[in-house]
């Protein structure tokens, strides 16, 4: 196999064990320390021109390993995401950013190694995954659009109140902030709950987060 495989993972024992298994297949493997940050990592990868890069999503810098995927894809570097992340939206985002394939750390080591070796050899692997994740993205976005529909009925003031609740402010805080009575705020909260068809402030906040809702920006 011409060229090396680069591993970027902040779990040394996992990286060393994976390198050992990959080297048994005849691969040349190099481990990069993620502590240097995304820009230095991308530069280091570019210098090595690897046949494949294996990236963990949970790297210790803003954006994690996801911050590496798109820049590497722009450089036509095949990227395997090896992750313990179970949130499917993170997988969808990684796939959209250009990851060749996403593999769970919960999979058997021999299967993980097989996927990496095949990607490094430019062989097709798990071709169904990208289409499945794209379909999941469309389904999630459809559900979010539907769940945001009730928010369209909120007045500007009700949006402000809900946004305050999402930031952890209670009616007393909002009343003091906006120079209105607590009873006024409580009435506005009740209106928000009624329009969103939920029974509590906690449910309203959870629905807003789940739907990806944000208050409308004030008109300029």
Number of C-alpha atoms within 10 A of each C-alpha: 12 10 15 17 28 23 24 25 25 19 13 12 10 12 18 16 12 19 20 13 17 20 13 10 12 10 18 17 20 17 18 15 15 21 14 11 17 21 12 12 17 16 11 13 21 13 9 13 16 20 21 26 27 26 25 26 24 18 23 16 13 11 12 17 24 24 19 25 28 18 16 20 15 11 12 13 22 23 29 26 25 24 21 14 16 11 8 12 14 14 24 20 16 25 24 16 18 22 26 24 23 23 20 15 16 12 11 9 13 12 11 20 16 14 20 26 21 13 21 24 14 12 10 10 15 12 10 9 15 19 12 11 19 15 13 15 18 11 12 14 14 12 13 17 14 11 17 18 12 14 19 12 12 17 13 12 13 22 20 17 25 23 17 17 19 18 10 11 15 17 20 14 15 19 18 12 11 10 9 12 13 16 12 12 22 17 13 20 22 17 15 25 20 14 16 21 12 15 11 14 17 14 14 22 21 13 18 21 12 13 19 13 17 15 17 10 7 6 4 3
